[in-house]
Amino acid sequence: MRGNIFSPESLVSNGIALILLILAIRKPVACRLLLCFIFIGASFVNAFMAIYHPDRYLIYGELAALSSYEQFIMGAFSRHITTYVLMIAAGQFCIGIFLTSKGKLLKASLASAAIFLIAIAPLGAGSAFPCTLLLAAACLILLFKHTSIALSNIWLSKIWK
């Protein structure tokens, strides 16, 4: 893996991700709120950067841990950076908004967040690895915690009938 995963920025990102992982277990609502802010904030930063400084995204090709990611970034992605990143930003914004919802939208948002975070992990130092995997784990904990709470409520309601 190329890049410095021990840079101050990476260490802070990983520290925050670790805190969110703990919050997912102990304070799930607080974790969801923070994830909401992270995803919405990232969407605005990515949209701004895609419009005003798109070439800066090419650094991720040099930092990628997998050659397939490097080839994609230096290939098709490099010719349509703004389009790709604006689509990513739109997805991040939707995830962030739907993290505040309930039911199926919340479940879909948590699952989408986990998939997205796992998908960008091979960007290596560019994604502050293993930060994204810690955040994905937090999303999965919230997803299954939410599901198990909902299932236990259904189970208890059947017992008390």
N, CA, C and O of each residue as an XYZ file, in Angstrom:
644
protein
N       0.843     -1.173      0.000
C       0.000      0.000      0.000
C       0.885      1.231      0.000
O       1.802      1.365      0.810
N       0.585      2.125     -0.928
C       1.354      3.364     -1.005
C       0.661      4.457     -0.211
O      -0.524      4.346      0.105
N       1.381      5.488      0.104
C       0.809      6.588      0.878
C       1.100      6.397      2.349
O       1.549      5.335      2.781
N       0.839      7.431      3.101
C       1.153      7.403      4.521
C      -0.128      7.276      5.337
O      -0.863      8.246      5.519
N      -0.384      6.066      5.824
C      -1.576      5.863      6.651
C      -1.332      6.318      8.089
O      -2.232      6.245      8.925
N      -0.121      6.785      8.375
C       0.194      7.280      9.707
C       0.345      8.805      9.722
O       0.942      9.370     10.638
N      -0.202      9.458      8.702
C      -0.187     10.922      8.684
C      -1.135     11.429      9.770
O      -2.032     10.699     10.193
N      -0.951     12.654     10.220
C      -1.862     13.188     11.250
C      -3.331     13.144     10.819
O      -4.208     12.837     11.626
N      -3.593     13.448      9.564
C      -4.966     13.434      9.066
C      -5.561     12.035      9.140
O      -6.709     11.853      9.545
N      -4.761     11.054      8.745
C      -5.215      9.669      8.773
C      -5.447      9.190     10.203
O      -6.425      8.497     10.482
N      -4.553      9.558     11.093
C      -4.710      9.156     12.489
C      -5.963      9.776     13.110
O      -6.671      9.115     13.870
N      -6.237     11.036     12.793
C      -7.448     11.693     13.306
C      -8.685     11.002     12.724
O      -9.635     10.715     13.452
N      -8.673     10.740     11.433
C      -9.811     10.066     10.789
C     -10.069      8.709     11.420
O     -11.217      8.349     11.684
N      -9.014      7.962     11.661
C      -9.169      6.643     12.254
C      -9.618      6.732     13.709
O     -10.380      5.885     14.176
N      -9.150      7.750     14.427
C      -9.610      7.959     15.804
C     -11.095      8.266     15.854
O     -11.820      7.735     16.695
N     -11.542      9.123     14.952
C     -12.970      9.453     14.879
C     -13.777      8.217     14.507
O     -14.843      7.973     15.072
N     -13.272      7.440     13.560
C     -13.975      6.215     13.154
C     -14.083      5.230     14.321
O     -15.113      4.576     14.490
N     -13.038      5.126     15.112
C     -13.068      4.247     16.281
C     -14.105      4.732     17.302
O     -14.829      3.927     17.889
N     -14.169      6.038     17.507
C     -15.178      6.607     18.412
C     -16.580      6.302     17.893
O     -17.465      5.947     18.671
N     -16.788      6.437     16.586
C     -18.103      6.139     16.005
C     -18.450      4.666     16.135
O     -19.614      4.313     16.327
N     -17.455      3.814     16.034
C     -17.696      2.379     16.211
C     -18.173      2.103     17.636
O     -19.101      1.321     17.838
N     -17.554      2.731     18.606
C     -17.974      2.576     20.011
C     -19.371      3.175     20.211
O     -20.207      2.591     20.901
N     -19.619      4.333     19.609
C     -20.937      4.957     19.718
C     -22.031      4.103     19.082
O     -23.170      4.100     19.548
N     -21.686      3.387     18.026
C     -22.685      2.521     17.381
C     -23.206      1.479     18.360
O     -24.368      1.078     18.293
N     -22.349      1.051     19.259
C     -22.734      0.052     20.252
C     -23.447      0.699     21.433
O     -24.468      0.195     21.901
N     -22.914      1.804     21.906
C     -23.422      2.416     23.152
C     -24.471      3.501     22.951
O     -25.417      3.604     23.732
N     -24.310      4.297     21.924
C     -25.211      5.434     21.664
C     -25.561      5.472     20.173
O     -25.073      6.338     19.447
N     -26.396      4.546     19.716
C     -26.665      4.442     18.273
C     -27.248      5.704     17.640
O     -26.933      6.012     16.491
N     -28.083      6.433     18.358
C     -28.672      7.648     17.791
C     -27.589      8.700     17.548
O     -27.582      9.351     16.504
N     -26.689      8.867     18.491
C     -25.583      9.818     18.330
C     -24.696      9.402     17.158
O     -24.246     10.250     16.387
N     -24.449      8.125     17.025
C     -23.628      7.626     15.921
C     -24.296      7.923     14.580
O     -23.638      8.379     13.644
N     -25.594      7.668     14.487
C     -26.324      7.958     13.250
C     -26.262      9.438     12.912
O     -26.081      9.803     11.751
N     -26.410     10.284     13.906
C     -26.370     11.731     13.676
C     -24.996     12.158     13.163
O     -24.899     12.946     12.222
N     -23.945     11.643     13.775
C     -22.590     11.978     13.327
C     -22.320     11.442     11.925
O     -21.707     12.127     11.106
N     -22.774     10.221     11.645
C     -22.622      9.667     10.293
C     -23.375     10.513      9.280
O     -22.904     10.730      8.164
N     -24.549     10.987      9.679
C     -25.332     11.873      8.822
C     -24.519     13.104      8.467
O     -24.426     13.461      7.293
N     -23.930     13.759      9.455
C     -23.118     14.947      9.219
C     -21.891     14.635      8.360
O     -21.518     15.426      7.493
N     -21.270     13.485      8.602
C     -20.089     13.102      7.820
C     -20.460     12.912      6.358
O     -19.769     13.423      5.477
N     -21.537     12.184      6.085
C     -21.917     11.919      4.698
C     -22.380     13.196      3.989
O     -22.006     13.435      2.841
N     -23.183     14.008      4.660
C     -23.642     15.253      4.026
C     -22.463     16.201      3.824
O     -22.347     16.823      2.768
N     -21.589     16.319      4.819
C     -20.401     17.153      4.678
C     -19.509     16.686      3.539
O     -19.027     17.495      2.746
N     -19.291     15.382      3.460
C     -18.463     14.829      2.385
C     -19.089     15.100      1.025
O     -18.379     15.345      0.049
N     -20.419     15.057      0.959
C     -21.083     15.312     -0.330
C     -20.822     16.748     -0.789
O     -20.563     16.985     -1.969
N     -20.889     17.705      0.139
C     -20.641     19.098     -0.239
C     -19.178     19.329     -0.620
O     -18.887     20.037     -1.584
N     -18.268     18.734      0.134
C     -16.839     18.877     -0.181
C     -16.541     18.254     -1.545
O     -15.850     18.854     -2.368
N     -17.062     17.057     -1.777
C     -16.816     16.395     -3.062
C     -17.424     17.171     -4.223
O     -16.796     17.293     -5.276
N     -18.635     17.698     -4.051
C     -19.261     18.479     -5.125
C     -18.426     19.726     -5.428
O     -18.163     20.027     -6.592
N     -18.017     20.440     -4.401
C     -17.194     21.633     -4.589
C     -15.888     21.282     -5.299
O     -15.507     21.930     -6.274
N     -15.209     20.256     -4.802
C     -13.919     19.867     -5.387
C     -14.090     19.360     -6.827
O     -13.244     19.623     -7.681
N     -15.165     18.648     -7.088
C     -15.392     18.119     -8.439
C     -15.588     19.240     -9.443
O     -15.180     19.130    -10.600
N     -16.209     20.310     -8.998
C     -16.484     21.431     -9.904
C     -15.264     22.337    -10.052
O     -14.925     22.744    -11.163
N     -14.606     22.651     -8.944
C     -13.531     23.648     -8.981
C     -12.110     23.081     -9.055
O     -11.205     23.763     -9.537
N     -11.899     21.858     -8.590
C     -10.550     21.270     -8.587
C     -10.596     19.775     -8.927
O     -10.089     18.966     -8.151
N     -11.182     19.391    -10.050
C     -11.363     17.965    -10.339
C     -10.065     17.170    -10.463
O     -10.038     15.985    -10.129
N      -9.003     17.791    -10.930
C      -7.747     17.057    -11.127
C      -7.138     16.557     -9.824
O      -6.306     15.650     -9.842
N      -7.530     17.121     -8.719
C      -6.994     16.665     -7.430
C      -7.411     15.239     -7.100
O      -6.776     14.586     -6.272
N      -8.455     14.756     -7.729
C      -8.903     13.384     -7.473
C      -7.975     12.340     -8.095
O      -8.043     11.163     -7.740
N      -7.122     12.754     -9.006
C      -6.199     11.807     -9.639
C      -5.162     11.257     -8.665
O      -4.577     10.204     -8.918
N      -4.930     11.953     -7.560
C      -3.982     11.469     -6.548
C      -4.435     10.124     -5.984
O      -3.610      9.318     -5.554
N      -5.747      9.884     -5.986
C      -6.251      8.619     -5.449
C      -5.760      7.423     -6.268
O      -5.628      6.319     -5.738
N      -5.494      7.639     -7.540
C      -4.933      6.574     -8.366
C      -3.548      6.180     -7.895
O      -3.192      5.001     -7.908
N      -2.771      7.161     -7.479
C      -1.422      6.896     -6.992
C      -1.428      6.257     -5.602
O      -0.489      5.551     -5.235
N      -2.487      6.507     -4.834
C      -2.572      5.979     -3.469
C      -3.287      4.637     -3.390
O      -3.215      3.955     -2.367
N      -3.973      4.255     -4.454
C      -4.794      3.040     -4.427
C      -3.963      1.803     -4.104
O      -2.834      1.641     -4.568
N      -4.565      0.940     -3.292
C      -3.895     -0.300     -2.896
C      -4.067     -1.391     -3.956
O      -3.274     -2.332     -4.007
N      -5.079     -1.274     -4.789
C      -5.329     -2.258     -5.845
C      -5.050     -1.647     -7.208
O      -5.432     -0.509     -7.479
N      -4.392     -2.400     -8.050
C      -4.064     -1.879     -9.381
C      -5.324     -1.643    -10.208
O      -5.337     -0.754    -11.059
N      -6.380     -2.418     -9.979
C      -7.620     -2.205    -10.734
C      -8.216     -0.836    -10.422
O      -8.764     -0.185    -11.312
N      -8.118     -0.396     -9.181
C      -8.594      0.942     -8.822
C      -7.716      1.997     -9.490
O      -8.222      2.992    -10.010
N      -6.415      1.782     -9.474
C      -5.487      2.721    -10.106
C      -5.776      2.832    -11.597
O      -5.812      3.935    -12.142
N      -5.981      1.697    -12.258
C      -6.261      1.703    -13.694
C      -7.562      2.431    -14.005
O      -7.631      3.198    -14.965
N      -8.597      2.195    -13.193
C      -9.880      2.868    -13.406
C      -9.722      4.377    -13.222
O     -10.199      5.155    -14.049
N      -9.058      4.793    -12.149
C      -8.909      6.222    -11.866
C      -8.098      6.908    -12.963
O      -8.449      8.006    -13.394
N      -7.035      6.281    -13.408
C      -6.196      6.888    -14.440
C      -6.802      6.741    -15.833
O      -6.349      7.385    -16.779
N      -7.824      5.894    -15.962
C      -8.479      5.668    -17.254
C      -9.773      6.445    -17.373
O      -9.767      7.671    -17.479
N     -10.893      5.717    -17.354
C     -12.216      6.315    -17.575
C     -12.521      7.442    -16.590
O     -13.057      8.479    -16.980
N     -12.188      7.247    -15.337
C     -12.461      8.259    -14.316
C     -11.757      9.577    -14.643
O     -12.339     10.650    -14.480
N     -10.514      9.499    -15.101
C      -9.730     10.716    -15.364
C     -10.332     11.555    -16.487
O     -10.091     12.760    -16.550
N     -11.109     10.939    -17.371
C     -11.722     11.675    -18.480
C     -13.076     12.279    -18.103
O     -13.593     13.134    -18.822
N     -13.654     11.839    -16.976
C     -14.990     12.297    -16.573
C     -15.056     12.504    -15.056
O     -16.028     12.103    -14.416
N     -14.046     13.115    -14.497
C     -13.936     13.253    -13.041
C     -15.160     13.940    -12.450
O     -15.761     13.432    -11.503
N     -15.530     15.079    -12.997
C     -16.637     15.854    -12.427
C     -17.922     15.036    -12.412
O     -18.643     15.042    -11.415
N     -18.213     14.347    -13.478
C     -19.435     13.544    -13.549
C     -19.438     12.446    -12.500
O     -20.411     12.282    -11.764
N     -18.345     11.694    -12.434
C     -18.262     10.605    -11.455
C     -18.372     11.128    -10.027
O     -19.128     10.585     -9.221
N     -17.633     12.162     -9.720
C     -17.603     12.650     -8.340
C     -18.936     13.298     -7.961
O     -19.364     13.186     -6.812
N     -19.591     13.964     -8.890
C     -20.915     14.522     -8.578
C     -21.932     13.409     -8.322
O     -22.819     13.561     -7.482
N     -21.807     12.304     -9.033
C     -22.695     11.157     -8.760
C     -22.406     10.571     -7.371
O     -23.326     10.218     -6.633
N     -21.139     10.476     -7.034
C     -20.755      9.998     -5.697
C     -21.285     10.955     -4.630
O     -21.827     10.521     -3.614
N     -21.127     12.246     -4.864
C     -21.606     13.252     -3.910
C     -23.122     13.166     -3.727
O     -23.625     13.307     -2.613
N     -23.843     12.935     -4.819
C     -25.305     12.791     -4.717
C     -25.660     11.567     -3.872
O     -26.579     11.613     -3.054
N     -24.932     10.485     -4.077
C     -25.155      9.280     -3.270
C     -24.844      9.526     -1.803
O     -25.595      9.101     -0.925
N     -23.747     10.206     -1.539
C     -23.390     10.527     -0.153
C     -24.459     11.406      0.497
O     -24.804     11.211      1.663
N     -24.977     12.367     -0.253
C     -26.011     13.256      0.278
C     -27.274     12.452      0.617
O     -27.860     12.632      1.685
N     -27.685     11.575     -0.287
C     -28.875     10.746     -0.036
C     -28.677      9.854      1.188
O     -29.571      9.741      2.026
N     -27.525      9.231      1.290
C     -27.237      8.396      2.465
C     -27.350      9.234      3.729
O     -27.993      8.825      4.696
N     -26.726     10.401      3.721
C     -26.764     11.271      4.895
C     -28.175     11.667      5.280
O     -28.530     11.628      6.458
N     -28.977     12.044      4.311
C     -30.365     12.441      4.587
C     -31.169     11.258      5.112
O     -31.913     11.392      6.083
N     -31.022     10.105      4.477
C     -31.824      8.941      4.866
C     -31.360      8.310      6.176
O     -32.075      7.487      6.748
N     -30.182      8.678      6.656
C     -29.758      8.207      7.979
C     -30.634      8.798      9.081
O     -30.627      8.309     10.211
N     -31.377      9.833      8.759
C     -32.278     10.442      9.738
C     -33.682      9.841      9.685
O     -34.547     10.210     10.479
N     -33.905      8.926      8.761
C     -35.243      8.367      8.582
C     -35.458      7.144      9.471
O     -34.652      6.842     10.351
N     -36.561      6.454      9.217
C     -36.897      5.240      9.965
C     -37.215      4.117      8.985
O     -37.361      4.342      7.784
N     -37.317      2.944      9.505
C     -37.784      1.804      8.724
C     -36.874      1.412      7.583
O     -35.652      1.367      7.722
N     -37.505      1.125      6.435
C     -36.764      0.603      5.284
C     -35.758      1.609      4.729
O     -34.676      1.223      4.285
N     -36.105      2.889      4.751
C     -35.159      3.897      4.266
C     -33.899      3.929      5.127
O     -32.791      4.054      4.607
N     -34.067      3.818      6.424
C     -32.909      3.790      7.325
C     -32.060      2.553      7.052
O     -30.836      2.644      6.956
N     -32.701      1.414      6.928
C     -31.959      0.175      6.653
C     -31.212      0.272      5.330
O     -30.046     -0.112      5.238
N     -31.890      0.789      4.304
C     -31.245      0.935      2.997
C     -30.073      1.903      3.081
O     -29.033      1.682      2.460
N     -30.241      2.968      3.844
C     -29.176      3.959      4.001
C     -27.964      3.359      4.714
O     -26.827      3.558      4.285
N     -28.207      2.627      5.795
C     -27.100      2.003      6.530
C     -26.381      0.963      5.670
O     -25.152      0.889      5.672
N     -27.147      0.168      4.942
C     -26.536     -0.837      4.061
C     -25.745     -0.153      2.946
O     -24.635     -0.574      2.620
N     -26.319      0.901      2.363
C     -25.624      1.636      1.296
C     -24.350      2.281      1.816
O     -23.320      2.266      1.142
N     -24.419      2.844      3.007
C     -23.231      3.462      3.600
C     -22.132      2.423      3.797
O     -20.969      2.678      3.482
N     -22.497      1.257      4.317
C     -21.502      0.201      4.544
C     -20.877     -0.253      3.227
O     -19.660     -0.422      3.140
N     -21.698     -0.448      2.214
C     -21.190     -0.877      0.901
C     -20.253      0.181      0.329
O     -19.171     -0.145     -0.161
N     -20.659      1.436      0.387
C     -19.835      2.531     -0.122
C     -18.492      2.574      0.605
O     -17.438      2.671     -0.025
N     -18.538      2.502      1.920
C     -17.304      2.597      2.709
C     -16.358      1.422      2.445
O     -15.142      1.602      2.393
N     -16.910      0.238      2.279
C     -16.082     -0.933      1.944
C     -15.504     -0.771      0.540
O     -14.356     -1.138      0.290
N     -16.309     -0.218     -0.380
C     -15.857     -0.053     -1.766
C     -14.702      0.935     -1.892
O     -13.856      0.783     -2.774
N     -14.655      1.944     -1.026
C     -13.551      2.910     -1.141
C     -12.335      2.521     -0.302
O     -11.294      3.173     -0.390
N     -12.450      1.486      0.498
C     -11.305      1.048      1.310
C     -10.060      0.748      0.477
O      -8.956      1.064      0.921
N     -10.190      0.145     -0.726
C      -8.978     -0.106     -1.523
C      -8.271      1.150     -2.025
O      -7.222      1.049     -2.661
N      -8.820      2.316     -1.755
C      -8.095      3.545     -2.082
C      -6.926      3.749     -1.128
O      -6.144      4.688     -1.275
N      -6.820      2.854     -0.147
C      -5.676      2.862      0.765
C      -5.579      4.133      1.566
O      -6.548      4.550      2.201
N      -4.414      4.756      1.543
C      -4.203      5.977      2.310
C      -5.137      7.083      1.843
O      -5.422      8.004      2.608
N      -5.615      7.017      0.618
C      -6.548      8.008      0.099
C      -7.888      7.975      0.795
O      -8.622      8.963      0.781
N      -8.217      6.851      1.404
C      -9.467      6.740      2.169
C      -9.176      6.625      3.665
O     -10.047      6.239      4.445
N      -7.958      6.959      4.055
C      -7.517      6.877      5.459
C      -7.702      5.469      6.004
O      -8.124      5.291      7.146
N      -7.387      4.470      5.187
C      -7.508      3.074      5.588
C      -6.870      2.868      6.955
O      -5.779      3.384      7.195
N      -7.506      2.140      7.847
C      -8.747      1.364      7.809
C      -9.989      2.113      8.278
O     -10.979      1.489      8.658
N      -9.946      3.431      8.255
C     -11.061      4.266      8.703
C     -12.379      3.829      8.083
O     -13.380      3.689      8.786
N     -12.388      3.614      6.779
C     -13.646      3.280      6.115
C     -14.193      1.932      6.568
O     -15.408      1.738      6.619
N     -13.303      1.003      6.895
C     -13.775     -0.303      7.378
C     -14.353     -0.182      8.785
O     -15.325     -0.862      9.114
N     -13.768      0.674      9.615
C     -14.318      0.916     10.946
C     -15.697      1.566     10.848
O     -16.617      1.198     11.579
N     -15.833      2.532      9.943
C     -17.128      3.186      9.752
C     -18.150      2.218      9.165
O     -19.322      2.252      9.539
N     -17.715      1.359      8.253
C     -18.623      0.350      7.694
C     -19.094     -0.597      8.795
O     -20.264     -0.978      8.833
N     -18.188     -0.975      9.684
C     -18.567     -1.835     10.814
C     -19.587     -1.133     11.703
O     -20.530     -1.762     12.182
N     -19.405      0.164     11.924
C     -20.375      0.935     12.720
C     -21.738      0.930     12.037
O     -22.764      0.764     12.698
N     -21.755      1.109     10.722
C     -23.021      1.081      9.972
C     -23.695     -0.286     10.079
O     -24.912     -0.375     10.244
N     -22.905     -1.339      9.985
C     -23.473     -2.692     10.080
C     -23.999     -2.968     11.489
O     -25.034     -3.615     11.653
N     -23.297     -2.483     12.489
C     -23.786     -2.634     13.868
C     -25.124     -1.918     14.011
O     -26.070     -2.472     14.573
N     -25.206     -0.700     13.510
C     -26.460      0.050     13.573
C     -27.561     -0.669     12.794
O     -28.705     -0.737     13.244
N     -27.216     -1.195     11.649
C     -28.202     -1.900     10.822
C     -28.761     -3.102     11.557
O     -29.976     -3.280     11.631
N     -27.869     -3.935     12.108
C     -28.339     -5.142     12.772
C     -28.913     -4.848     14.150
O     -29.804     -5.563     14.610
N     -28.426     -3.825     14.807
C     -28.995     -3.418     16.089
C     -30.419     -2.921     15.871
O     -31.325     -3.277     16.624
N     -30.618     -2.107     14.851
C     -31.941     -1.595     14.522
C     -32.868     -2.748     14.160
O     -34.009     -2.796     14.618
N     -32.385     -3.674     13.344
C     -33.192     -4.813     12.917
C     -33.536     -5.697     14.105
O     -34.677     -6.142     14.237
N     -32.557     -5.957     14.974
C     -32.832     -6.832     16.116
C     -33.792     -6.168     17.097
O     -34.615     -6.849     17.708
N     -33.700     -4.848     17.254
C     -34.642     -4.144     18.125
C     -36.044     -4.244     17.546
O     -37.005     -4.510     18.267
N     -36.154     -4.031     16.245
C     -37.465     -4.109     15.609
C     -38.030     -5.522     15.720
O     -39.214     -5.689     16.011
N     -37.206     -6.537     15.493
C     -37.670     -7.923     15.585
C     -38.054     -8.279     17.012
O     -39.039     -8.985     17.227
N     -37.296     -7.805     17.985
C     -37.637     -8.112     19.376
C     -38.955     -7.458     19.763
O     -39.724     -8.034     20.533
N     -39.230     -6.261     19.242
C     -40.516     -5.620     19.522
C     -41.670     -6.428     18.947
O     -42.709     -6.564     19.592
N     -41.501     -6.966     17.741
C     -42.540     -7.785     17.132
C     -42.736     -9.057     17.950
O     -43.868     -9.456     18.221
N     -41.638     -9.691     18.341
C     -41.694    -10.926     19.108
C     -42.398    -10.693     20.449
O     -43.255    -11.484     20.842
N     -42.042     -9.611     21.153
C     -42.666     -9.304     22.437
C     -44.146     -8.989     22.279
O     -44.951     -9.360     23.133
N     -44.513     -8.308     21.193
C     -45.930     -7.985     21.000
C     -46.763     -9.239     20.777
O     -47.933     -9.276     21.157
N     -46.173    -10.277     20.162
C     -46.889    -11.539     19.955
C     -47.054    -12.303     21.272
O     -48.064    -12.974     21.485
N     -46.071    -12.198     22.136
C     -46.144    -12.904     23.430
C     -47.243    -12.292     24.307
O     -47.983    -13.005     24.985
N     -47.332    -10.971     24.280
C     -48.256    -10.291     25.175
C     -49.683    -10.229     24.656
O     -50.551     -9.696     25.347
N     -49.960    -10.748     23.473
C     -51.328    -10.748     22.946
C     -52.198    -11.765     23.623
O     -53.377    -11.888     23.292
